[in-house]
């Protein structure tokens, strides 16, 4: 592990010394990152910007999920998040389907 880190540092330094420095054009943004194998492991609430709220799926996306599960003649009964309610058919049998705004089907009930 330590030898790998030393090797990566040596490669990075040799590249920096060997390659001539090119003149950057105005307005260009150059960013060079060299990972040397230290750190990491501190992930969770309060560590970085990875925590963000994603909006849930739309009513149309929920309908598409239900259609891909084999339902047809799908009709929206309630499109208010966080739980959508639909009516749909499989064959000649009608069902009501509840799906949450994360895309998980919560209930399928035969009518």
N, C-alpha and C positions, 0 to 999 in steps of 0.2 A: 504494500500500500504506500509506504513512504518512498520506496524506489520509484514507483509510478508517478508520484507527485514531483519528485526531483527531475525525472525524465521529462515530464510535461513542462516544467519551468525551464529546463535547458532548451527544449525545442522552441518555446515561445521567445526566449532571449536570442537564440540564433536566428530566428526569423526576423526579429526586430533589428538585429545588427546587419544581416546580410541584405535584406531588401532595402533599396533606396527609398527615402521618404518622398512620396509624390505630393505635389502641390494640390491642395484641395480647392475646388471651385467654390466661388461665393454661393452661399445658401445651401451647401451640402452638409449632411449630418453623418459623421462617422462615429461608430461605436464599436470598440473592440473589447470583448469579454473573454477572459482566460480563466477557466475553472481549474483549480489545483487540488481539489478533492478534500477540502476542509469545510467544516460547518455543516449546516443542514439539520433537519430533524425538528425544527421549531415551527410547526405548522398548527394552526388552530385559530380560535378567536383572538383577535388583536395582533396577529403576526402577518402583516402584508395586506394587500388589497384584494385577496381572493374572495373575501366575504362580500357578496352583493346579492340583492334581492332580484331574482328573475321573475318576471310576470308569468302567471300560469298560462295554460293553453286557452285558446279562444273556443267559442261554441262551435265554430266551423271545424276546428281541428279535432274537437271531441267527437263530432259527427263522423269525421273521417276515420277515427280510431274504431268507432262502432261499426262502420261499413266494412272495415278490414277484418272484423271479427265474424263476418258472415251475415249481418243484418241487411235488409233492404226496406224500401219505403219508409225511411227514417224521418220522423217528424219531431221537431224540438218542442217540448212541453214547457221547459223552464231553462232559460239561458242566463241565469244570475249566478255568478261565481260565489263561492268556491265549488258548488256542486251543480252540475247540469243534469237535466232530466229529459229523456227522449222516449219516443214510442217507435218500435221497429218490429219487423217481421223476419222470421226464419221459416221458410216454407209457407205453410198456411196457418202458423201460430203467431199471435201477436204478443209482444213483451214490452215492459217498461224497463228502461235502463238508466241507472244513475252512474255518473262518472265525475270524478273530482277534477279540479283544475290542474292537477299534475299528470292527468292522463290515465289514472288507475280506475278501472271499472269497480264500483263499490257494490252494486246490486243489480241483478237481472231477475225480474219477476214476470211470470206468465200471467197474461190478462184473462 
